[in-house]
Amino acid sequence: MTNETYPPLPEKGQALFLDFDGTLAPLQDDPDTVALVDGAAPLLARLADRLDGALAVISGRDIDDLARRVPDTLWRLGNHGLNIMAPGAAALTRTDMAPAELRGGLTGLSADYPGTKVENKGSVLALHYRACPQHGEALLAAARRIVDAVEGYGVQSGKMVIEAKPSGANKGLAIREVMKQQPFAGRVPVMAGDDVTDEDGFAAVLDLGGFAVKVGEGESLAAYRLASPQAVADWLEKGIAE
Ligand SMILES: O=P(O)(O)OC[C@H]1O[C@H](O[C@H]2O[C@H](CO)[C@@H](O)[C@H](O)[C@H]2O)[C@H](O)[C@@H](O)[C@@H]1O
């Protein structure tokens, strides 16, 4: 990693959008065991204070799942931005469900490929294949056939995961939405993320005059890079120290 790609430090006047898995928390084989890097919870809370509250964790995770893993003093945007939880808000009573044909189709597909697992996030479904990466291509092709037959749904590829999500579940749309409200409005948006779903968010922050930080390897719209969740935490810490 060269110095040229090290991002400018977070500072007052910005609005920070931070992805969770792979950005604030190291990836794990089991999504249930994932946690913020050590020390990140108080760090995020202090940084949010410094930004007058304009800090959101934005994730593909179910909103209640995300809310269990990050401080409740932060904005939390779950299900790829479909659900928005303001600071202090408690768990949602959610009744949303993906269409039955989608649930049945992906559950059936998972049964054909031992090692895969369907994560049910209400309207969004994730088919995990971290335990059998050799089947990724076949699973993607089969999942596309199932998802493309359901109106209003599309496939979102990610790290060892294939998700079926409604068209409104898009990190870019969510960022545009919250940037219209306080405490975000009028600030320079900055986003850090590691996966394909974050590219929608990157496109939005760039369009709104901000900048994006890609975590790890891979093609990206982002002009800046950090190597790992620990490097992200160090960058945020430096921003507070400034
Ligand atoms: O937007 P994110 O916060 O990055 O969430 C994206 C997905 O993260 C989770 O899956 C990913 O992380 C798991 C835990 O490290 C890993 O096992 C899996 O292979 C990754 O795809 C989460 O389970 C999904 O619901 C999120 O959409």
The ligand as a Gaussian input file, in Angstrom:
#p B3LYP/6-31G(d) Opt

LIG

0 1
 O      -22.336000      -4.765000       4.314000
 P      -21.558000      -5.602000       5.278000
 O      -21.596000      -5.089000       6.691000
 O      -20.152000      -5.836000       4.811000
 O      -22.311000      -7.002000       5.313000
 C      -22.195000      -7.888000       4.194000
 C      -22.586000      -9.283000       4.609000
 O      -21.807000      -9.579000       5.767000
 C      -22.001000     -10.874000       6.347000
 O      -21.433000     -11.844000       5.477000
 C      -20.033000     -11.631000       5.271000
 O      -19.356000     -11.691000       6.511000
 C      -19.411000     -13.001000       7.150000
 C      -18.763000     -12.867000       8.501000
 O      -17.438000     -12.444000       8.416000
 C      -18.730000     -14.016000       6.253000
 O      -18.750000     -15.305000       6.858000
 C      -19.438000     -14.054000       4.908000
 O      -18.754000     -14.923000       4.016000
 C      -19.459000     -12.648000       4.296000
 O      -20.214000     -12.620000       3.082000
 C      -23.456000     -11.124000       6.640000
 O      -23.641000     -12.464000       7.036000
 C      -24.361000     -10.788000       5.460000
 O      -25.718000     -10.824000       5.880000
 C      -24.049000      -9.375000       4.990000
 O      -24.859000      -9.017000       3.883000

